[in-house]
Amino acid sequence: MHHVAIKRFMITIEAPAWKDFEDVELPRSPAVGETIETKYGTCLVTQTEPSPGTAPYEGKIVCRLP
């Protein structure tokens, strides 16, 4: 049996006229250009940033609606 560590990330979801946030748990941070499932559907990752070692999140992800 394989055990995969799940990490918490803060996602910023951007659209032309608004911005929203979502907490997600993923096995790894996605790369820029990959897609990610959010509460609004599939979004394109535009930026990732690791968090400092003591932060409650593994990192931040910015994505946009297609």
C-alpha positions in Angstrom: 0.0 0.0 0.0 1.3 3.4 -0.9 0.9 6.4 1.4 0.9 9.8 -0.2 1.3 12.8 2.0 -1.6 15.3 1.5 -0.7 19.0 1.7 -2.9 22.0 2.2 -2.8 24.9 -0.3 -4.6 28.2 -0.6 -6.0 28.8 -4.1 -6.8 32.2 -5.4 -9.3 31.9 -8.3 -9.3 34.9 -10.6 -11.8 36.1 -13.2 -12.0 39.4 -15.0 -14.4 41.1 -12.5 -13.8 39.1 -9.3 -11.5 37.0 -7.1 -12.3 34.2 -4.7 -10.3 31.9 -2.4 -10.4 28.2 -1.6 -8.5 25.8 0.6 -7.6 22.5 -1.0 -5.6 19.4 -0.1 -3.3 18.0 -2.8 -0.4 15.5 -2.9 1.8 18.2 -4.6 1.8 21.7 -5.9 0.7 21.9 -9.6 3.0 23.4 -12.1 2.2 26.6 -14.0 0.1 25.7 -17.0 -1.5 22.7 -15.4 -5.2 22.6 -14.7 -6.7 22.3 -11.2 -10.3 21.5 -10.1 -11.9 24.2 -8.0 -15.4 25.0 -6.7 -15.9 26.8 -10.0 -14.7 24.0 -12.2 -11.4 23.5 -14.0 -9.0 26.4 -13.8 -5.6 27.1 -15.3 -2.7 27.5 -12.9 -0.9 30.8 -13.5 1.4 31.1 -10.4 2.6 29.0 -7.5 4.5 30.0 -4.4 5.7 28.0 -1.5 4.9 29.2 2.0 7.4 29.8 4.8 8.1 26.6 6.8 5.9 27.7 9.7 2.9 28.6 7.6 -0.4 26.6 7.9 -0.3 26.0 4.1 2.3 24.2 2.0 1.9 27.0 -0.6 -0.2 29.4 -2.6 -1.7 28.7 -6.0 -3.1 31.3 -8.3 -5.4 30.2 -11.1 -7.9 31.6 -13.6 -11.0 30.5 -15.2 -10.5 29.4 -18.9 
